[in-house]
Amino acid sequence: MTTFVLLPGAGSAPWYWHRVTPLLHERGHETVTPALPYADDTAGLREYADTVVGAMAGLDAPVLVAHSMSAFTAPLVCRRVPVAHLVLLAPMIPAPGETPGEWWDNTGQARAQRELAVRQGRDPDAAFDVTELFLHDVDPALARQALDLGEREQSATPFAEPWPLDAWPAVPTRVLLGTDDRIFPADFLRRLTRDRLGLTPEEIPGGHTAMLSHPHTLVETLLTPTPAS
């Protein structure tokens, strides 16, 4: 039996994991889904890590799964408490001293997103649309729930905070990318994972929120260790 600690991405909530948790429970595993204080302007990356560490009290080396911006928080947790594995899903992989606000320009994310839109025949200059970018492969009824129930206000505070670690923590790390991710395109995340972690990401179907669109595939991937692990 393994305990999976599932972290939501920026501005989202534990609800985003609600299709994954029962599948892990059916397989005999346990889950913890902390609600990070994203709406709190007094909370930054360290406070996010404090919340996760508190939620992990008493756990024996769980698997920590971090979605999107939680890749800035999860390594801080790994420096403080034992973690068996770290899994990054569609992650913003940080560099030492980099703020989440700087990450976008530093990595070339905007160019990658635009080039993918052009290749797919979508308007690269269209106004920002959460459904189009984040929920395009999610069942429409579930996407409406995500918009109505799962979205939270995101404070700007952590986006100005430099990532405080000088190196990646010494914990086995896996990176999962969605092959149809429109905001972090697959070729972009392949390059970023190689350049920043020296790893080859594992690829699963789906967009940025694969926990909603492909929960079964995601669970099977989480439960299948890589040869290196």
N, C-alpha and C positions, 0 to 999 in steps of 0.2 A: 504494500500500500504506500502510495506517495501522496504528499500534500502539494497541491499546486496553488501558488499565490499569484493571482491574476490582476494585473494593473491596467486600468483604463488609460486611454490616450487623453490628450489635452481637451478640456471642456466636456469630457464624457464621464460616464458613471459606471458602477458595477453592473448595471442593467445590460450593458453591451456584451457581457459574458453569459447572459442567461440561457443561451442555447448550448453553451459549452459545458457549464457546470453539471447539468443532469447527466450528460453523456459520460463525464469522468466519474460521477458517483455510481453510475450503472456498472462501471468497470472496477469498482471497489476502491476508488481513490477519494481523497478529500480535497476541498477547495476553500480558499480564503479570498474574498474579493473586497479589498479595502476601498473606501471612498476617499479619494484624495481631496484636499481643501482647495480645489482649483478656483473657487470664487472668492477666496480670502486674500485681500490685497496685502495682508501682513505675512503671508506664507510664500516661501520660495522653495528652491530645490531642496534645501536642508530640511525644511519643515515637511515637505512631501516625503522625504526619506524617513523622518521621525515617525510619520503616520504609518508607513509600511513596517518599520521595525517594531512598532507597538503592536500592530496586527499579527506579527509573526512570533510574538512572545510564546515560549513553550513549544514551538515547532522544532522538529529534529531535521535540519538540513532539507528544507523543501525545495521544489523547483520553482523558480521565480520567472514569470512570464510577463514581459513588458510590451505594451502596444504603443507604437508611434512615439510621442514625446516622452513617454515613461522610460525610454532608453536613456534619458538624462538622469532619471532618478534611480533606476535599478542598480547601476554600478555603485552608487553611494551606499545602498543597502548592503551590497555584497562585501564592502569593506568593513561593515560593522557586525554582521551576523553570518553564521555559516549557511551557505546555499549549495545544494548539490549541483545544480545546473542553472544557467541563465539563458533564457530563450527570448530573443528579440523579434517581435512580429511587426513587419512594415515599419522599421525603426528610424528615428532621427538619431543616428550614431554620432555621439559628440566627440570633439577633440579637446585636449587639455586647454583650459582658459577660454574656450569658446562659449558664448552665450547662445541660448536657444533662438534669440532674435537674429544673431549673426549667422546661424547655421544655414539659413536659406540661401543667402548670397555666397557664402563660403563654399557650399557644395555644388552650386549650379543647379539647384532644384527647379527654379523658374524656367530656365532654358529647356531642361529635360521635360517638364510638364508641357511646355508649349510645343516642342518638337513631336511629342506623342500625339497631342491633339491634331496637329497637322497631318500626321501619318494616318490617323483614324478618321479623317474627314470631319472633325469637329471644329467649331469656331475657336481659334486660340485666343481671341480677344473678347470672348463672351464674359459677362459679369459672373462673379463667383457664385456658384450654385452648389450647396452642400450635397443635394441629391445626385447631381451630375458627377461630382468628383469623388464622393465618399460612399454613396449608397446606390450607385447605378446598377449593381448586380444583386441587390437585396430585394426580396419579395416586396412589392409595393405596399402591402398592408403593414409589413414589418418596418419598412422604411418610414411610413407615417408614424408608427410608434416611436421609432428612434428620434424623429424630429419633435414629437409631442412630449415624450417622456425621458429620453436619454440625453438630451442636450442640456448643458449647464453653462453659466457664464464663466468665462476664463479670464482670470486676472492677468494683467501684463507684467506683474512683478517678476516671475521667474525668467521671463524672456530677456531681462537685462542683467541676469546673474551669470558670471563666468562659471563654467563647469569646473569644480574645484580639484578634481583628481589630476595627478601628473601622468598617470598611465592607467590602462585598463586593469581591473582587478584580476587576480590569479584565480579565476573560476572558469570551468568549461562553459563555453558560449556557443550558442547556435543562433543563426539568423534565418528567419523565414520571410520570404517575399511573396506577394500575390502577383501572379503573372498578368493580371488585368488591373493592377493598381494604376489609377489615373493621376494621382498626386505625387506618388513616389514610383515612377515607372521602373519596370524590371531592370532595364539596362543601367539605369541610374543607380539602383540599389546594389546591383552586382558590382559596379565600380566602387561605390562608397564602402561596401563591406570589405572588398579586397584592399583598398587603399588604407582604411582606418583600422581594420582588425586583422588583415592578412588571412581572411577566411573566404570560403565559397558559400554563398547562401543556399539554403534549400528552397525549392520553389513549389508552391501550392497554387491551385486555381483560386481565382477570386480577386476582388479589388482590395481597397484599403481596410475594409472592415470584414475580413474573412471569418471572424468569429460569428458574424450574423449570416453571411451568405453561404459559407461552407464549413459549418461547425463539425460535421462528421470527419471530413478530411483533416481539419486542423487537429482534432483530438487524436486521430490515428497517427498523425505526424508527431505530436507531442509524446505519444506512448511508444514510438519506434525510435530507439536511440541510434545515433549515428555511429559508424564504425570507430570514430576517434573517441567517442564517449564511453 
